[in-house]
Each structure stands twice: as C-alpha cells, then as structure tokens.
C-alpha cells in the first residue's frame, strides 16, 4: 500500500469513510500492495491526491483482507484493481467498462485521466 494514502483495513473503517465523507467524492481503491497494476494506480492516486483534495478523498483497501470481504462480495470485486466512487454516502454508478457500471476496473493511464473522472463524479453529484 502507499505510504502517502490512508489504508482502510476493516469494515468499520470503510463504513466510517463512506458515512463521514461529506460534499466530497470518496475514492476507494480495492487491490493488492504486491500487484504491479495496483502499484501503478497507487502512484497515480498519490500524485493526484493533492490536486483533488478540495473535492475528493482517496483511500486504499486491501481486497484480500478478511475483515472487508463483505464489501468485496457486495461490489462483486473479481478484477484487481477496482476503484469505487461515493458521494455523500451514495455509491456512484459510471459507465467505465464494467458490465454493472459500479466500479472502474484497472489503472488509469495518466494522472489527468483520474482527475477528469473525479471532477465529473463531483460535478454530476
């Protein structure tokens, strides 16, 4: 996991982040610290965190942690990394290539790609 971004390791932490992130987009990256694509995504998220800090919060979630499997099942996280967006405790749907439109699968190509998705998520909320 990134040392620059908070890591949520149990259901209570995720619940609190979802519930307490008000008037901002909450970005939860479900993945593995040892996965190469997750490492690339984490780098983009960490480099973007300051730029989006006025309208978004970013946290990392270990998809293998036993304490968060309820969310892994609920969001049907079968591909890693999966990034999920919330606004005022509401899960945001998006047309991002996943069949159920509930998450972003894979890494963003650039920092600006990620920032653009967060800005659109924020302005459409």
Phi, psi and omega per residue, in radians:
X1 nan 2.802 -3.121
X2 -1.363 2.487 3.065
X3 -1.425 -0.203 -3.096
X4 -1.622 -0.275 -3.102
X5 -2.081 2.538 3.112
X6 -1.185 2.574 3.073
X7 -1.973 2.331 3.105
X8 -1.848 2.184 -2.984
X9 -2.019 -0.009 3.102
X10 -2.597 2.914 -3.059
X11 -1.050 -0.706 -3.126
X12 -1.070 -0.703 3.107
X13 -1.130 -0.724 3.128
X14 -1.175 -0.790 3.101
X15 -0.980 -0.786 -3.129
X16 -1.115 -0.772 3.130
X17 -1.064 -0.784 -3.136
X18 -1.115 -0.826 -3.079
X19 -1.196 -0.660 -2.988
X20 -1.662 -0.093 3.107
X21 -1.544 1.746 -3.033
X22 -1.912 2.393 3.107
X23 1.029 0.445 3.047
X24 -2.463 2.725 2.993
X25 -1.398 2.318 3.011
X26 -1.776 2.171 -3.135
X27 -1.916 2.052 3.088
X28 -1.964 2.067 3.101
X29 -1.708 1.964 3.056
X30 -1.613 2.174 -3.110
X31 -3.009 -2.789 -3.139
X32 -2.285 2.406 -3.118
X33 -1.114 -0.430 -3.069
X34 -1.654 -0.077 -3.111
X35 -1.431 2.282 -3.074
X36 -1.071 -0.768 -3.138
X37 -1.147 -0.661 3.077
X38 -1.099 -0.707 3.116
X39 -1.093 -0.704 3.099
X40 -1.133 -0.773 3.126
X41 -1.123 -0.769 3.135
X42 -1.030 -0.650 3.097
X43 -1.103 -0.788 3.112
X44 -1.120 -0.745 3.135
X45 -1.105 -0.773 -3.134
X46 -1.117 -0.723 3.125
X47 -1.201 -0.423 -3.106
X48 -1.595 -0.339 -2.984
X49 -0.931 -0.778 -3.132
X50 -1.152 -0.703 -3.103
X51 -1.164 -0.518 -3.094
X52 -1.824 0.079 -2.990
X53 -1.058 -0.443 3.130
X54 -1.289 -0.396 -3.085
X55 -2.328 0.156 3.112
X56 -2.703 2.631 2.995
X57 -2.139 2.483 -3.077
X58 -2.147 2.373 3.054
X59 -2.469 2.686 -3.138
X60 -1.850 2.475 3.126
X61 -2.246 2.240 3.103
X62 -1.365 1.924 -3.073
X63 -1.115 -0.294 -3.137
X64 -1.630 -0.143 -3.112
X65 -1.125 2.220 -3.106
X66 -1.035 -0.600 -3.047
X67 -1.256 -0.147 -3.131
X68 -2.114 0.231 -3.103
X69 -1.066 -0.447 3.088
X70 -1.050 -0.679 3.103
X71 -1.306 -0.644 3.096
X72 -1.037 -0.745 3.124
X73 -1.259 -0.778 -3.085
X74 -1.043 -0.758 -3.132
X75 -1.581 0.094 3.097
X76 0.908 0.944 -3.126
X77 -1.468 1.734 -3.134
X78 -1.975 -0.288 3.094
X79 -2.065 2.434 -3.092
X80 -2.033 2.394 -0.118
X81 -1.397 2.712 3.038
X82 -2.212 2.262 -3.117
X83 -1.994 2.243 -3.076
X84 -2.066 2.463 -3.071
X85 -2.040 2.417 3.090
X86 -2.262 2.693 2.974
X87 -2.474 2.154 -3.103
X88 0.843 0.872 3.064
X89 1.211 0.188 3.108
X90 -1.902 2.245 3.099
X91 -1.194 2.277 -3.096
X92 -1.684 2.294 3.048
X93 -1.508 2.623 3.121
X94 -2.689 2.623 3.073
X95 -1.572 1.595 -3.026
X96 -2.195 0.289 3.107
X97 1.746 -0.267 3.077
X98 -1.441 2.510 -3.060
X99 -1.051 -0.529 -3.081
X100 -1.707 0.001 3.099
X101 0.991 0.605 -3.106
X102 -1.920 -0.134 -3.040
X103 -2.778 2.849 3.029
X104 -1.719 2.191 -3.130
X105 -1.787 2.311 3.112
X106 1.563 -3.042 -3.117
X107 -1.597 2.795 2.968
X108 -1.455 2.615 -3.100
X109 -1.285 -0.657 -3.117
X110 -2.423 2.897 3.052
X111 -1.019 -0.739 -3.112
X112 -1.142 -0.610 3.076
X113 -1.022 -0.803 3.129
X114 -1.126 -0.825 -3.129
X115 -1.023 -0.720 3.129
X116 -1.059 -0.759 3.136
X117 -1.127 -0.744 3.129
X118 -1.131 -0.748 3.122
X119 -1.084 -0.739 3.106
X120 -1.136 -0.705 3.107
X121 -1.084 -0.706 -3.123
X122 -1.210 -0.801 -3.058
X123 -1.313 -0.388 3.127
X124 -1.598 -0.016 -3.134
X125 -1.407 nan nan
